[in-house]
Amino acid sequence: MGDSLNSPEIDVQGLLKRYGLRPDKSLGQNFLIDPHYLARVADAGNITNVDVVLEIGAGLGNLTLQLAERAKEVIAVEIDPQLIPILRRVTSSKKNIKILQDDILKINLEDFIPSGEFQVVANIPYYITSNLMRHITSGESRPQRMVLTIQKEVAERITVQSGKLSLLALSVQVYGNPSLVSKVPAGAFYPVPKVDSAILRVDFFPSPLVPEDQLDSFFKLAKASFSQKRKKLRNSVSAGLNVEKEVVEGLLAEVDIDFNRRAETLSLGEWIKLTDRFFRSNSPKN
């Protein structure tokens, strides 16, 4: 595909000035304005004309137009009510764009995308990355794929392999396979942020690697383990779950995990085994 297809370039700074607006720091507004990187984000999901795309943080519509050129339908969600009139005007020529003014963290995706046959594309503020990941992946209607433009350091943390897993990496990798598509320089945004970004793609598994009924146990155990990540598992899990250290030692021994290890050293496979044992040990006995 070309770098811009047939989408016109939008003068973000000019539009904001015309409407008497400034980027809202409290909402983490940094608009992606470089046509080359806009196209790279839109291309990262391999979107076709049969796909429904949920765009989070539509802003002024420059990425929205790129997505509309590729997709069957674009559902563009924007939290800032001041941007909605501009967004509607900019995208008025496209009949396959539906605009919602709402907070993505407060809406149920299944209410307007019941089938689960959709993709998520978003340029999101850095501070909601973790909450958004959990919200998108924990509902009944989950996307097939997610493409996010997020802080480069965060993207690298999410894609890291066994040995340096973080709670955020676990929270994503239990649902899908993340990959870093491209780095995006700070200069591609307006206003220019202090850090570089990256395009992250997550291809979701048909079902989570941890059984649905064990997901709560998985997150409870992981959060406890990482709550004091510099401590050994015996101590962090004991403190996080408020149970005796001897109980934790026994639980870890049953799945052949040394209680002197730290949370970040466990592989995803070890977390899955540990979760299963933890879940069964806390299930009511028949």
Order of alpha helices (4+ residues) and beta strands (2+ residues): alpha-beta-alpha-beta-alpha-beta-alpha-beta-beta-alpha-beta-alpha-alpha-beta-beta-beta-alpha-alpha-alpha-alpha
